[in-house]
Amino acid sequence: MVTLDDKKVELTYPCNWCYKVIASEKEALEKAIHDVIEEREHKLSHSNSSKTGKYVSMNLDLLVHNEDDRTFIFEALKKHQDIKMVL
């Protein structure tokens, strides 16, 4: 269950989920995502780059099987040394 401002959103699993992943450089971000999700089918698309080029963000879309799966991927991405932030 996901909460947004004390409102609970019921998700029906499996479902597609999008993580916005932010890192210093595209290649490191792509490798970090591969480290976490390995060979799982996914779609990775450019989201944004900072004006100075210091940060790049990408959208990671993939099928999550349940709440634990969704949370595990989020936490694993967040803990990776090459990833600055996950939304």
PASEBA-1860 file (N, C-alpha, C; in nm, 3 decimals):
! residues 87
1> MVTLDDKK> 0.083/-0.117/0.000/0.000/0.000/0.000/0.089/0.124/0.000 ~ 0.058/0.221/-0.081/0.133/0.345/-0.092/0.052/0.455/-0.026 ~ 0.118/0.540/0.053/0.046/0.651/0.114/0.089/0.782/0.052 ~ -0.006/0.866/0.024/0.019/0.999/-0.029/-0.060/1.097/0.055 ~ 0.011/1.177/0.135/-0.055/1.274/0.222/-0.165/1.208/0.305 ~ -0.132/1.100/0.371/-0.224/1.025/0.456/-0.339/0.960/0.381 ~ -0.332/0.956/0.249/-0.432/0.885/0.169/-0.366/0.757/0.119 ~ -0.433/0.645/0.137/-0.375/0.519/0.096/-0.422/0.484/-0.044
9> VELTYPCN> -0.326/0.443/-0.126/-0.355/0.403/-0.263/-0.341/0.251/-0.270 ~ -0.445/0.185/-0.310/-0.441/0.040/-0.325/-0.384/0.006/-0.461 ~ -0.281/-0.075/-0.463/-0.223/-0.121/-0.590/-0.260/-0.267/-0.610 ~ -0.291/-0.300/-0.732/-0.319/-0.439/-0.767/-0.195/-0.493/-0.836 ~ -0.135/-0.594/-0.775/-0.012/-0.652/-0.828/-0.042/-0.776/-0.910 ~ 0.041/-0.809/-1.007/0.157/-0.731/-1.053/0.111/-0.606/-1.128 ~ 0.197/-0.504/-1.127/0.167/-0.380/-1.198/0.297/-0.315/-1.246 ~ 0.283/-0.226/-1.342/0.399/-0.151/-1.389/0.426/-0.038/-1.291
17> WCYKVIAS> 0.555/-0.013/-1.266/0.594/0.092/-1.172/0.708/0.171/-1.234 ~ 0.709/0.300/-1.210/0.815/0.387/-1.263/0.893/0.448/-1.148 ~ 1.024/0.429/-1.152/1.116/0.492/-1.057/1.189/0.602/-1.133 ~ 1.201/0.720/-1.075/1.285/0.824/-1.132/1.418/0.815/-1.058 ~ 1.525/0.790/-1.133/1.656/0.765/-1.074/1.751/0.876/-1.117 ~ 1.823/0.933/-1.020/1.910/1.048/-1.044/2.054/1.011/-1.007 ~ 2.146/1.046/-1.097/2.288/1.017/-1.075/2.373/1.127/-1.138 ~ 2.503/1.116/-1.121/2.594/1.216/-1.175/2.618/1.198/-1.324
25> EKEALEKA> 2.617/1.074/-1.371/2.641/1.052/-1.513/2.558/0.934/-1.564 ~ 2.522/0.942/-1.689/2.432/0.844/-1.751/2.487/0.702/-1.747 ~ 2.613/0.685/-1.782/2.671/0.551/-1.788/2.672/0.485/-1.649 ~ 2.707/0.560/-1.546/2.708/0.507/-1.410/2.566/0.471/-1.365 ~ 2.470/0.554/-1.404/2.332/0.527/-1.369/2.283/0.399/-1.436 ~ 2.313/0.383/-1.564/2.273/0.263/-1.636/2.335/0.138/-1.575 ~ 2.462/0.145/-1.538/2.529/0.031/-1.476/2.469/0.000/-1.339 ~ 2.439/0.103/-1.261/2.380/0.084/-1.128/2.244/0.015/-1.140
33> IHDVIEER> 2.164/0.057/-1.236/2.033/-0.004/-1.256/2.051/-0.151/-1.294 ~ 2.145/-0.179/-1.382/2.171/-0.318/-1.420/2.217/-0.400/-1.300 ~ 2.300/-0.341/-1.213/2.346/-0.410/-1.092/2.228/-0.452/-1.004 ~ 2.126/-0.366/-0.998/2.013/-0.392/-0.909/1.910/-0.486/-0.971 ~ 1.870/-0.460/-1.094/1.761/-0.541/-1.151/1.809/-0.655/-1.239 ~ 1.939/-0.659/-1.264/2.002/-0.764/-1.343/1.933/-0.782/-1.478 ~ 1.878/-0.898/-1.505/1.823/-0.926/-1.638/1.671/-0.907/-1.646 ~ 1.611/-0.845/-1.544/1.466/-0.823/-1.550/1.431/-0.732/-1.666
41> EHKLSHSN> 1.320/-0.762/-1.731/1.274/-0.679/-1.841/1.236/-0.541/-1.788 ~ 1.283/-0.437/-1.856/1.256/-0.301/-1.811/1.269/-0.204/-1.928 ~ 1.224/-0.083/-1.905/1.242/0.024/-2.003/1.310/0.139/-1.929 ~ 1.417/0.189/-1.987/1.491/0.300/-1.929/1.487/0.416/-2.027 ~ 1.438/0.530/-1.982/1.428/0.646/-2.071/1.480/0.771/-2.003 ~ 1.538/0.859/-2.084/1.591/0.986/-2.033/1.477/1.069/-1.978 ~ 1.500/1.131/-1.863/1.399/1.217/-1.803/1.443/1.363/-1.810 ~ 1.564/1.391/-1.756/1.608/1.529/-1.749/1.758/1.534/-1.722
49> SSKTGKYV> 1.819/1.649/-1.751/1.958/1.677/-1.714/1.962/1.816/-1.654 ~ 2.048/1.833/-1.555/2.060/1.967/-1.496/2.126/2.060/-1.598 ~ 2.102/2.188/-1.582/2.159/2.287/-1.674/2.310/2.280/-1.679 ~ 2.372/2.252/-1.565/2.518/2.245/-1.559/2.572/2.109/-1.602 ~ 2.483/2.012/-1.620/2.527/1.878/-1.658/2.577/1.797/-1.541 ~ 2.558/1.847/-1.419/2.607/1.778/-1.300/2.523/1.654/-1.267 ~ 2.395/1.657/-1.304/2.306/1.545/-1.274/2.225/1.506/-1.397 ~ 2.190/1.377/-1.402/2.103/1.325/-1.506/1.996/1.240/-1.436
57> SMNLDLLV> 1.874/1.248/-1.486/1.770/1.162/-1.431/1.709/1.079/-1.543 ~ 1.673/0.957/-1.506/1.613/0.865/-1.602/1.493/0.797/-1.537 ~ 1.398/0.758/-1.619/1.282/0.684/-1.572/1.306/0.535/-1.594 ~ 1.287/0.459/-1.489/1.299/0.314/-1.496/1.160/0.255/-1.479 ~ 1.108/0.196/-1.587/0.975/0.134/-1.584/0.992/-0.017/-1.586 ~ 0.925/-0.085/-1.493/0.929/-0.230/-1.493/0.809/-0.286/-1.420 ~ 0.787/-0.414/-1.437/0.678/-0.484/-1.371/0.723/-0.524/-1.232 ~ 0.646/-0.483/-1.131/0.673/-0.526/-0.994/0.566/-0.627/-0.955
65> HNEDDRTF> 0.606/-0.729/-0.881/0.517/-0.842/-0.854/0.435/-0.826/-0.727 ~ 0.488/-0.748/-0.632/0.416/-0.725/-0.506/0.481/-0.608/-0.433 ~ 0.425/-0.572/-0.319/0.475/-0.459/-0.240/0.621/-0.479/-0.200 ~ 0.656/-0.599/-0.158/0.794/-0.628/-0.116/0.892/-0.610/-0.232 ~ 0.853/-0.657/-0.349/0.936/-0.643/-0.469/0.958/-0.496/-0.501 ~ 0.849/-0.418/-0.501/0.857/-0.274/-0.532/0.947/-0.201/-0.432 ~ 0.930/-0.232/-0.305/1.009/-0.168/-0.199/1.155/-0.212/-0.205 ~ 1.180/-0.341/-0.231/1.316/-0.391/-0.240/1.394/-0.319/-0.350
73> IFEALKKH> 1.333/-0.304/-0.467/1.400/-0.236/-0.579/1.429/-0.091/-0.542 ~ 1.331/-0.024/-0.483/1.350/0.115/-0.442/1.468/0.128/-0.346 ~ 1.472/0.045/-0.244/1.578/0.052/-0.143/1.714/0.015/-0.203 ~ 1.717/-0.085/-0.290/1.844/-0.127/-0.351/1.899/-0.017/-0.441 ~ 1.811/0.048/-0.517/1.856/0.160/-0.601/1.908/0.274/-0.513 ~ 1.834/0.305/-0.408/1.870/0.415/-0.319/2.006/0.393/-0.251 ~ 2.038/0.268/-0.221/2.163/0.235/-0.152/2.284/0.226/-0.245 ~ 2.260/0.218/-0.376/2.372/0.201/-0.469/2.461/0.325/-0.468
81> QDIKMVL> 2.591/0.304/-0.464/2.688/0.414/-0.449/2.684/0.516/-0.564 ~ 2.642/0.474/-0.684/2.641/0.565/-0.798/2.510/0.641/-0.817 ~ 2.412/0.609/-0.735/2.281/0.675/-0.746/2.267/0.778/-0.636 ~ 2.229/0.900/-0.676/2.214/1.011/-0.581/2.076/1.011/-0.515 ~ 1.972/0.979/-0.594/1.837/0.988/-0.542/1.742/0.900/-0.624 ~ 1.638/0.849/-0.558/1.534/0.771/-0.626/1.399/0.828/-0.582 ~ 1.315/0.854/-0.681/1.179/0.904/-0.652/1.078/0.804/-0.702
END
